[in-house]
Amino acid sequence: MSASLLAVNSDSDDSTDLPRHKQILGFLCTLGASATFSLYLSLVQLSFDKVIKRETFSVILDMQFYPSFVATCVCVVGLFASGEWKGTVVLPVVPILAVIFFHDKINGVKFIALMLAIWGFLSYIYQHYLDDKKGKANKTHHPEVSRGEVEIC
């Protein structure tokens, strides 16, 4: 939702020299990336249900760590192989420095996108709190879960 707001923002038309069709293509690629990531998460859940058949903390951690580690390694190798690492390294720093040193304006659309991102993060944290609370309640009712492994409900 945040990316969509920033993409259709009227101020974003003036901020780039890209033709309109490339902006639309970039927006569609962003939506496609979101849909692909949603598919990935669904496939991970399916693999838990059908292949692994258990949801312990260590298995969940492995399913998070190893794919991310492999993807990071592939991206780093590609970044250094292409030579694009010199502009890419400073990309996260530039917006922060622009606000601090150049007093970049944060307009309403940027603020709403920021609030949506914070809302999504807080919702994620709250859902994990509720799941943990429910898991503790189920653990008292189902003591057959072995010690040392946490079952995620």
Contacts in CASP RR format, 6 or more apart in sequence:
PFRMAT RR
TARGET T0000
AUTHOR 0000-0000-0000
METHOD contacts of the structure
MODEL  1
MSASLLAVNSDSDDSTDLPRHKQILGFLCTLGASATFSLYLSLVQLSFDK
VIKRETFSVILDMQFYPSFVATCVCVVGLFASGEWKGTVVLPVVPILAVI
FFHDKINGVKFIALMLAIWGFLSYIYQHYLDDKKGKANKTHHPEVSRGEV
EIC
1 116 0 8 1.000
2 112 0 8 1.000
2 113 0 8 1.000
2 114 0 8 1.000
2 116 0 8 1.000
2 117 0 8 1.000
3 30 0 8 1.000
3 34 0 8 1.000
3 113 0 8 1.000
4 27 0 8 1.000
4 30 0 8 1.000
4 31 0 8 1.000
5 109 0 8 1.000
5 112 0 8 1.000
5 113 0 8 1.000
5 116 0 8 1.000
6 12 0 8 1.000
6 109 0 8 1.000
6 110 0 8 1.000
6 113 0 8 1.000
7 23 0 8 1.000
7 26 0 8 1.000
7 27 0 8 1.000
7 30 0 8 1.000
8 27 0 8 1.000
9 107 0 8 1.000
9 109 0 8 1.000
9 110 0 8 1.000
11 107 0 8 1.000
11 109 0 8 1.000
12 23 0 8 1.000
16 23 0 8 1.000
44 63 0 8 1.000
47 63 0 8 1.000
48 54 0 8 1.000
48 55 0 8 1.000
48 59 0 8 1.000
48 63 0 8 1.000
52 59 0 8 1.000
52 63 0 8 1.000
54 151 0 8 1.000
55 151 0 8 1.000
55 152 0 8 1.000
56 149 0 8 1.000
56 150 0 8 1.000
56 151 0 8 1.000
56 152 0 8 1.000
57 149 0 8 1.000
57 150 0 8 1.000
57 152 0 8 1.000
58 149 0 8 1.000
60 152 0 8 1.000
79 85 0 8 1.000
79 88 0 8 1.000
95 104 0 8 1.000
98 104 0 8 1.000
99 106 0 8 1.000
106 114 0 8 1.000
131 152 0 8 1.000
131 153 0 8 1.000
134 153 0 8 1.000
135 151 0 8 1.000
135 152 0 8 1.000
135 153 0 8 1.000
138 151 0 8 1.000
138 153 0 8 1.000
139 145 0 8 1.000
139 151 0 8 1.000
145 151 0 8 1.000
END
